[in-house]
Each structure stands twice: as C-alpha cells, then as structure tokens.
C-alpha cells in the first residue's frame, strides 16, 4: 500500500532526539531518510542507555526506518558527496547550533543553488536570532526557559517541576515535522523551496498556548496543582489502582453521582453548580475519594462506561502495552531486529484510510548504507577504499 510521503527523500544531519524523532515521524509516513553520521562515533545517541547485548532504546526510538551513511563534513571530499546527493533530495535537516551549516557550505543558500526546490530545516535550542541563539541547549533547558516547569510546580513556595525527560524534545520534534511537511505542501502548490526553523523554546511556548494566552491578557500565573479540578482528575480505587474522570460538560455530573451512589451530592449546595464544585474543590475531592474506595477499579470502569462518563484507567507501561484499545489501533507494533529478533516498539499514532503509515524497520547500524549510497552516486570500489583510508567515511 502507498504511503503519503512516498518519493520524498530526506538527508538528515540531526542527532540526539529533537531532530531525529521529527524525521522518524516523516519516515513513518513514507519518506526515505538517509541519516548522515560522523565516521568515528556516529550519533552520540547510539551510546545513551546502551545495553550489553547492543540494544539502545534511545537510538532505536529516534532512528527507525532510516538508512545510515558516514561522512566527514569538514573535508571537501565529504561535502562533495553531499553535493552529489542534493539534486535528488527534497529536505535537508539539522539540529546544530545556528551558523554551523553555513560554515560547512550546507545551508539553504548553498544547497538551493544546486537544487532550487530544496527545503532545509533547522531544529535549534532557541532559534537563529536573539541573545541566546548560539548557546547550547537540551531538553531540560527548553522546559525551564519555556515556563512549563514553573507551571508544573506545586505553588509559589515550591521548586519548579520538570516533566518527563524528553518532553521538550518530543514536542519540538512534532512541531519540526509539521513545519517540514507544510514546506513540502507549499513547494508543491507554490513551487518554492525554503528554510524552516523550529526551536525547543518556541515549541514549549506553543505547547502552553492556553496558559500563556491568559497570562498575556493579565491573568495571574498559578502553578497547576496535581488535582486542580475535582471532576477532571484521577482517583484511587478500593484496590489501590487509579482511574481518571474527565467531566467538562456539567450534564455528566448527575449521572456521575448516580454511578457513585452519591445522589446527595447532586443537590448539595456546595457542589450543585460547576463553579461551586470548583470553589469547594478540596471538600468534593474528599467525598469522591471516599466513594471510589467502595470498589476496585475494574468494577468502577464498566459502570462509568455504561453511564457514558468520560473515564479511563491510569496505566503503567505494562498496562499501556497490554491495553486492548492500544492493541486494536496497533499503537504498538513488532519489528524484526537483525540481531535481537522480534522487538515491540511504539508505532505512529497517525492512521489514514487509503494509505499505510507506521514503523517499517529498525534503526540502522552505524554507516550501514555508506557503500550502497556511494555506489549509487557513481563512486567505484577504489574510490570508496580511498575515502575509508582517509577517514572521510
């Protein structure tokens, strides 16, 4: 079955997480991604969490579906290989600091002189302008500078609270993928190639559009409590397991109370209206916590579902990996690893009615496709041998 980005070729200079996961997302949609790594060590993400059997979840998650070549971009010979590839490339991606691609002669102006339809994209820490533009940055810095750590803190006297490691990188990757695909659409509709810029900082700000919109209009910033709404939160059940309730529409409140056997809460003046429930949050949470202790979670969930109350279990990763809904949608799939056999991995969350989307094959070995690519460009075996001896590949 065809894939939506079949025929799109990406030359990927990105490393670690923000850039590589963006190109994973595009590869799931069918793009052919050729990952360029430095000859000696490759992407340093290959070593993050490396297991004795050679398995590296970090690198696998961020580089599936890709091919790998090694090139010393500081050498004229290495850059010459890139220039030979460019006529058949649609997108070139990097996540170096601003200015690095220009110094290498691999920036948009240089590459568009070879291929006017080329799209280049940079995923940086802060963007190409401003006082921090050339500073190093990683996920935790994006979370802190973008404000989300303060929003997650417990209050004015509490320390900032980071989200799961990699959150800023993953959000930045999704925004980067959106920017690149938008540039492809613009090129097909309007005939123009261009440069796309995305940053960790900008992506974190976009993630908090609701909260920042309110703040910029004069609302006071409040750290988000763990259970800021008494009917849009989690509850511990009688067996110690947790479930979530998401009541945004007040119409669900009476049915919710009926399920709990607490019809008295419907007419209680402290909880009768949505604003009352929020104003008396702590008192209502105490009542609801007590009610949920009457049954184990797996008894509550069918009752809530029968009443059409938005609800669900709170899973650990084992629960996620075995959830029937996750499995039905194939949000986790199995790939055949050449050394480790079948492995289960997260799949693309996108589904299309007439095209195939998703993980296809595992991450490449370091430089696995170098010879194949060079032979396709017209290099002979003697040429390849000389490049190897010179440390260029």
C-alpha positions as CSV (number, residue, x, y, z in Angstrom):
1,X,0.0,0.0,0.0
2,X,1.2,3.5,-0.8
3,X,2.4,5.9,1.9
4,X,1.6,9.6,1.9
5,X,5.3,10.7,1.7
6,X,6.5,8.1,-0.8
7,X,9.1,9.7,-3.0
8,X,10.2,12.3,-0.5
9,X,13.9,12.0,0.2
10,X,15.4,13.5,3.4
11,X,19.1,14.0,4.1
12,X,19.2,14.0,7.9
13,X,22.1,15.6,9.8
14,X,20.3,15.6,13.1
15,X,21.5,14.0,16.3
16,X,20.2,13.0,19.7
17,X,16.3,13.5,19.9
18,X,14.5,16.6,18.7
19,X,15.6,16.4,15.1
20,X,15.9,12.6,14.8
21,X,12.3,12.0,16.1
22,X,11.0,14.5,13.6
23,X,12.4,12.5,10.8
24,X,11.2,9.3,12.3
25,X,7.7,10.7,12.1
26,X,8.2,11.6,8.4
27,X,9.7,8.2,7.8
28,X,6.6,6.5,9.2
29,X,4.7,8.5,6.6
30,X,6.9,7.0,3.9
31,X,9.8,9.4,3.5
32,X,13.2,7.9,2.6
33,X,15.5,9.2,5.4
34,X,19.3,9.0,4.9
35,X,21.0,9.7,8.2
36,X,24.5,11.3,8.0
37,X,26.8,10.4,10.8
38,X,30.4,11.3,11.6
39,X,32.7,8.4,10.8
40,X,34.3,7.6,14.2
41,X,31.5,7.5,16.7
42,X,28.3,8.4,14.8
43,X,25.3,10.0,16.5
44,X,26.2,10.1,20.2
45,X,22.6,9.0,20.9
46,X,23.8,5.5,20.0
47,X,25.5,5.3,23.4
48,X,22.7,6.7,25.6
49,X,21.5,3.7,27.7
50,X,23.3,1.2,25.5
51,X,22.8,-2.4,26.8
52,X,25.4,-5.2,26.9
53,X,23.5,-7.0,24.1
54,X,23.8,-4.0,21.8
55,X,20.2,-2.7,22.3
56,X,19.8,1.0,22.7
57,X,16.2,2.1,23.2
58,X,17.2,5.8,22.8
59,X,18.7,5.4,19.4
60,X,16.1,2.8,18.2
61,X,13.2,5.1,19.1
62,X,14.6,8.1,17.3
63,X,16.1,6.4,14.2
64,X,13.9,3.6,13.0
65,X,13.1,3.4,9.2
66,X,16.3,5.2,8.4
67,X,19.4,4.4,6.4
68,X,22.9,5.5,7.7
69,X,26.0,6.8,5.9
70,X,29.1,8.1,7.4
71,X,30.8,11.3,6.2
72,X,33.4,13.8,7.5
73,X,31.6,17.0,6.7
74,X,34.7,19.1,7.5
75,X,36.5,17.6,4.4
76,X,36.0,18.7,0.9
77,X,35.5,15.1,-0.2
78,X,32.8,14.6,2.4
79,X,30.9,17.7,1.3
80,X,31.3,16.7,-2.3
81,X,29.3,13.5,-1.6
82,X,26.5,15.7,-0.1
83,X,26.5,18.0,-3.2
84,X,26.1,14.9,-5.4
85,X,23.1,13.8,-3.4
86,X,21.4,17.1,-3.3
87,X,19.8,17.1,-6.8
88,X,17.6,14.1,-5.7
89,X,16.9,15.3,-2.2
90,X,13.8,17.1,-1.0
91,X,14.6,18.0,2.6
92,X,17.8,18.6,4.5
93,X,17.6,18.6,8.3
94,X,20.0,19.6,11.0
95,X,19.9,20.4,14.7
96,X,23.3,22.0,15.0
97,X,23.7,25.5,16.5
98,X,22.8,28.3,14.1
99,X,25.6,29.0,11.7
100,X,27.2,25.6,11.6
101,X,25.6,24.5,8.3
102,X,26.6,27.8,6.7
103,X,30.2,27.3,7.8
104,X,30.1,23.9,6.2
105,X,28.6,25.2,3.0
106,X,25.4,23.2,3.6
107,X,23.0,26.0,4.4
108,X,19.9,26.8,2.3
109,X,21.6,29.3,0.1
110,X,24.4,26.9,-0.8
111,X,22.1,23.9,-1.4
112,X,19.4,25.8,-3.2
113,X,22.0,26.9,-5.8
114,X,22.2,23.1,-6.7
115,X,18.5,22.3,-6.2
116,X,16.2,25.3,-6.2
117,X,13.3,23.2,-4.9
118,X,15.3,22.1,-1.8
119,X,13.8,22.5,1.7
120,X,16.2,22.9,4.6
121,X,15.2,22.7,8.2
122,X,16.9,23.5,11.5
123,X,15.8,22.4,14.9
124,X,17.7,24.5,17.4
125,X,17.5,25.4,21.1
126,X,16.4,29.0,20.8
127,X,16.1,30.0,17.1
128,X,18.6,31.8,14.9
129,X,18.2,35.3,16.4
130,X,18.5,36.9,19.8
131,X,20.9,36.8,22.7
132,X,20.7,33.0,23.2
133,X,20.8,32.0,19.6
134,X,24.3,30.4,19.7
135,X,24.1,28.9,23.1
136,X,24.0,25.1,23.6
137,X,20.6,23.7,24.7
138,X,19.0,20.4,25.6
139,X,15.5,19.2,26.7
140,X,15.7,20.4,30.3
141,X,16.7,23.9,29.3
142,X,13.8,24.2,26.9
143,X,11.4,23.0,29.7
144,X,12.8,25.5,32.2
145,X,13.1,28.6,29.9
146,X,9.7,27.9,28.2
147,X,7.9,28.2,31.6
148,X,6.4,24.8,31.8
149,X,8.5,23.8,34.8
150,X,7.1,26.7,36.8
151,X,3.6,25.8,35.7
152,X,4.0,22.3,37.0
153,X,5.4,23.3,40.3
154,X,3.3,22.9,43.4
155,X,3.0,26.6,44.3
156,X,4.9,29.8,44.9
157,X,7.0,28.2,47.7
158,X,7.6,25.0,45.8
159,X,10.5,24.3,43.4
160,X,9.9,24.0,39.7
161,X,8.9,20.6,38.5
162,X,10.2,19.2,35.2
163,X,8.0,16.9,33.0
164,X,9.2,13.5,31.8
165,X,12.7,13.7,30.3
166,X,12.5,14.3,26.6
167,X,9.2,16.2,26.7
168,X,10.6,19.4,25.1
169,X,12.5,17.3,22.6
170,X,9.4,15.3,21.6
171,X,7.2,18.3,21.3
172,X,9.9,20.2,19.3
173,X,10.1,17.1,17.0
174,X,6.4,17.1,16.3
175,X,6.4,20.9,15.5
176,X,9.5,20.4,13.3
177,X,7.8,17.6,11.4
178,X,4.7,19.8,10.9
179,X,6.9,22.7,9.6
180,X,8.7,20.4,7.2
181,X,5.6,18.8,5.8
182,X,4.0,22.3,5.5
183,X,7.0,23.4,3.4
184,X,6.6,20.3,1.2
185,X,2.9,21.3,0.6
186,X,3.9,24.9,-0.1
187,X,6.5,23.7,-2.6
188,X,4.0,21.5,-4.4
189,X,1.4,24.3,-4.5
190,X,3.5,27.3,-5.0
191,X,6.8,26.0,-6.5
192,X,9.1,27.4,-3.8
193,X,11.8,25.8,-1.7
194,X,12.6,27.4,1.6
195,X,14.2,27.1,5.1
196,X,12.2,26.0,8.1
197,X,13.3,26.9,11.6
198,X,11.9,25.3,14.8
199,X,13.3,25.6,18.4
200,X,12.9,23.9,21.7
201,X,12.0,27.3,23.3
202,X,9.3,28.2,20.7
203,X,7.8,24.7,20.8
204,X,7.4,24.8,24.6
205,X,5.7,28.2,24.3
206,X,3.3,26.8,21.7
207,X,2.6,23.8,23.9
208,X,1.3,26.2,26.6
209,X,-0.8,28.4,24.2
210,X,-3.8,28.3,26.5
211,X,-2.0,29.2,29.7
212,X,0.2,31.9,28.1
213,X,-2.8,33.5,26.3
214,X,-4.5,34.0,29.6
215,X,-1.3,35.4,31.2
216,X,-0.6,37.8,28.4
217,X,-4.1,39.2,28.9
218,X,-3.4,39.9,32.5
219,X,-4.4,36.7,34.3
220,X,-2.1,35.8,37.2
221,X,0.1,32.7,36.7
222,X,-0.8,29.9,39.0
223,X,1.2,26.7,39.3
224,X,-1.1,23.8,38.3
225,X,-2.0,21.7,41.3
226,X,-1.8,18.0,40.9
227,X,-5.7,17.8,41.1
228,X,-6.7,21.3,40.0
229,X,-10.2,20.2,39.2
230,X,-12.3,17.8,41.4
231,X,-14.0,16.3,38.4
232,X,-11.1,16.3,35.9
233,X,-8.5,14.3,37.7
234,X,-7.5,10.9,39.0
235,X,-9.0,8.8,41.8
236,X,-7.6,5.9,43.8
237,X,-9.9,3.0,44.0
238,X,-10.5,0.3,46.6
239,X,-7.7,-2.0,45.2
240,X,-5.1,0.8,45.1
241,X,-5.3,1.2,41.4
242,X,-6.2,4.5,39.8
243,X,-8.7,5.8,37.2
244,X,-9.3,9.2,35.6
245,X,-12.5,11.2,35.2
246,X,-12.9,14.0,32.7
247,X,-16.1,15.9,33.2
248,X,-16.1,19.2,31.3
249,X,-19.7,19.3,30.4
250,X,-21.9,19.8,33.6
251,X,-24.5,17.4,32.0
252,X,-22.4,14.5,33.2
253,X,-22.5,15.5,36.9
254,X,-25.8,13.9,37.9
255,X,-25.0,10.6,36.1
256,X,-21.6,10.5,37.7
257,X,-23.2,10.9,41.1
258,X,-25.7,8.1,40.4
259,X,-22.9,5.8,39.4
260,X,-21.1,6.5,42.7
261,X,-24.3,6.0,44.7
262,X,-24.0,9.6,45.9
263,X,-27.1,11.2,44.7
264,X,-27.0,13.5,47.7
265,X,-24.1,15.4,46.0
266,X,-26.3,16.5,43.1
267,X,-28.4,18.8,45.3
268,X,-25.8,19.7,47.9
269,X,-25.4,23.5,47.6
270,X,-21.7,23.2,48.0
271,X,-21.5,21.1,44.7
272,X,-24.7,21.9,42.8
273,X,-23.1,24.1,40.1
274,X,-19.8,23.7,38.3
275,X,-18.5,26.9,39.9
276,X,-19.5,25.6,43.3
277,X,-17.7,22.3,42.7
278,X,-14.5,24.2,41.8
279,X,-14.8,26.6,44.7
280,X,-15.2,23.7,47.1
281,X,-12.6,21.5,45.4
282,X,-11.0,20.1,48.5
283,X,-14.2,19.1,50.2
284,X,-15.5,17.5,47.0
285,X,-12.3,15.6,46.4
286,X,-12.6,14.2,49.9
287,X,-16.1,13.0,49.2
288,X,-15.3,11.4,45.8
289,X,-12.1,9.8,47.1
290,X,-14.1,8.1,49.8
291,X,-16.8,7.0,47.3
292,X,-14.3,5.4,45.0
293,X,-12.8,3.3,47.8
294,X,-16.0,1.2,47.8
295,X,-15.0,-0.9,44.7
296,X,-11.8,-2.0,42.8
297,X,-11.0,-0.1,39.6
298,X,-12.1,-2.8,37.3
299,X,-15.6,-2.7,38.8
300,X,-15.9,1.1,38.5
301,X,-14.8,1.4,34.9
302,X,-17.7,-0.7,33.3
303,X,-20.2,1.2,35.4
304,X,-18.8,4.6,34.3
305,X,-18.7,3.4,30.7
306,X,-22.3,2.3,30.8
307,X,-23.3,5.8,32.0
308,X,-21.2,7.4,29.2
309,X,-18.9,9.1,31.8
310,X,-15.5,10.1,30.2
311,X,-13.2,7.8,32.2
312,X,-10.2,5.5,31.8
313,X,-7.6,3.6,33.8
314,X,-4.3,5.1,34.9
315,X,-1.7,2.7,33.3
316,X,1.9,2.0,34.0
317,X,3.8,1.0,30.9
318,X,2.9,-2.7,31.3
319,X,-0.8,-1.6,31.2
320,X,-0.2,0.5,28.1
321,X,1.5,-2.4,26.3
322,X,-1.4,-4.8,27.0
323,X,-4.4,-2.4,26.8
324,X,-6.9,-3.8,24.3
325,X,-7.5,-0.3,22.7
326,X,-3.8,0.2,22.2
327,X,-3.5,-3.2,20.6
328,X,-6.7,-2.7,18.4
329,X,-5.2,0.5,17.0
330,X,-1.8,-1.0,16.6
331,X,-0.2,1.9,18.5
332,X,2.4,-0.7,19.5
333,X,3.8,-2.9,16.8
334,X,6.5,-5.5,16.3
335,X,9.6,-5.1,14.1
336,X,12.2,-7.7,13.2
337,X,15.6,-6.7,14.6
338,X,18.5,-8.2,12.6
339,X,20.4,-9.2,15.8
340,X,17.8,-9.4,18.5
341,X,14.9,-10.9,16.7
342,X,11.3,-9.5,17.1
343,X,11.0,-6.4,19.2
344,X,7.9,-4.4,20.2
345,X,8.1,-0.7,19.6
346,X,5.7,2.3,19.7
347,X,4.1,2.9,16.3
348,X,3.0,6.0,14.6
349,X,-0.2,7.5,16.1
350,X,-1.5,8.5,12.6
351,X,-3.9,6.4,10.6
352,X,-5.1,7.1,7.1
353,X,-8.0,5.4,5.2
354,X,-6.2,4.9,1.9
355,X,-2.6,4.9,2.8
356,X,-0.2,3.0,5.0
357,X,1.5,4.7,7.9
358,X,3.8,3.3,10.6
359,X,7.1,1.8,11.6
360,X,8.7,-0.3,8.9
361,X,12.2,-1.4,10.1
362,X,14.6,-1.0,12.9
363,X,17.3,1.7,13.3
364,X,20.4,1.2,11.1
365,X,23.9,0.1,12.1
366,X,26.5,2.9,12.1
367,X,27.3,3.6,8.4
368,X,25.4,0.6,7.2
369,X,24.4,2.0,3.9
370,X,27.5,4.1,3.1
371,X,28.8,1.9,0.3
372,X,25.4,1.4,-1.2
373,X,24.8,5.1,-1.4
374,X,28.3,5.9,-2.8
375,X,28.0,3.2,-5.5
376,X,24.7,4.7,-6.5
377,X,26.4,8.1,-6.9
378,X,28.9,6.6,-9.3
379,X,31.8,6.0,-6.9
380,X,33.9,2.9,-7.6
381,X,35.3,0.4,-5.1
382,X,38.7,2.0,-5.4
383,X,37.2,5.4,-4.7
384,X,35.4,4.0,-1.6
385,X,38.6,2.4,-0.4
386,X,40.5,5.7,-0.6
387,X,37.7,7.5,1.3
388,X,37.8,4.9,4.0
389,X,41.6,5.1,4.3
390,X,41.4,8.9,4.6
391,X,38.8,8.7,7.4
392,X,36.2,10.6,5.3
393,X,33.7,7.7,5.5
